[in-house]
């Protein structure tokens, strides 16, 4: 997975119709990277794996 930069994030934001300042982009860059890393980790889970916990309403 390619590392994001502020310039890349600016291009992605503009594609979604957002005009963000350099400060705003720099502030959200770690959050976007964390989200991407979380999604990458989910892709590594084999299909059919049971969840670690369950939520049930009685």
C-alpha positions as CSV (number, residue, x, y, z in Angstrom):
1,X,0.0,0.0,0.0
2,X,1.4,3.3,-1.1
3,X,2.0,5.9,1.7
4,X,-0.3,8.9,1.5
5,X,1.1,12.5,1.4
6,X,-0.6,15.8,1.9
7,X,-0.6,16.3,-1.8
8,X,-2.2,13.0,-2.5
9,X,-4.8,13.6,0.2
10,X,-5.5,17.1,-1.3
11,X,-6.2,15.4,-4.7
12,X,-8.5,12.9,-3.2
13,X,-10.3,15.6,-1.2
14,X,-10.8,17.7,-4.4
15,X,-12.2,14.7,-6.2
16,X,-14.9,14.6,-3.5
17,X,-15.6,18.3,-3.8
18,X,-13.7,19.4,-0.7
19,X,-11.3,22.3,-0.4
20,X,-9.1,21.8,2.6
21,X,-6.2,23.8,3.8
22,X,-2.7,22.4,4.3
23,X,-3.2,22.5,8.0
24,X,-6.5,20.6,7.8
25,X,-5.0,18.0,5.5
26,X,-1.9,17.5,7.7
27,X,-4.3,17.1,10.7
28,X,-6.4,14.3,9.1
29,X,-3.5,12.5,7.4
30,X,-2.7,10.3,10.4
31,X,-6.4,9.4,10.8
32,X,-6.7,8.5,7.1
33,X,-3.6,6.4,7.4
34,X,-4.9,4.6,10.5
35,X,-8.2,3.8,8.7
36,X,-6.3,2.5,5.6
37,X,-4.1,0.3,7.9
38,X,-7.2,-1.1,9.6
39,X,-8.8,-2.0,6.3
40,X,-5.6,-3.7,5.2
41,X,-5.6,-5.8,8.4
42,X,-9.2,-6.9,7.7
43,X,-8.3,-8.1,4.2
44,X,-5.7,-10.4,5.8
45,X,-8.4,-12.3,7.9
46,X,-9.2,-15.6,6.2
47,X,-12.8,-15.9,5.0
48,X,-15.1,-17.9,7.3
49,X,-13.3,-16.8,10.4
50,X,-15.6,-16.4,13.4
51,X,-15.7,-13.0,15.2
52,X,-13.8,-12.8,18.5
53,X,-17.0,-11.6,20.2
54,X,-20.7,-11.6,19.6
55,X,-23.5,-9.2,20.4
56,X,-26.8,-10.8,21.2
57,X,-30.0,-9.2,22.3
58,X,-32.0,-11.5,24.6
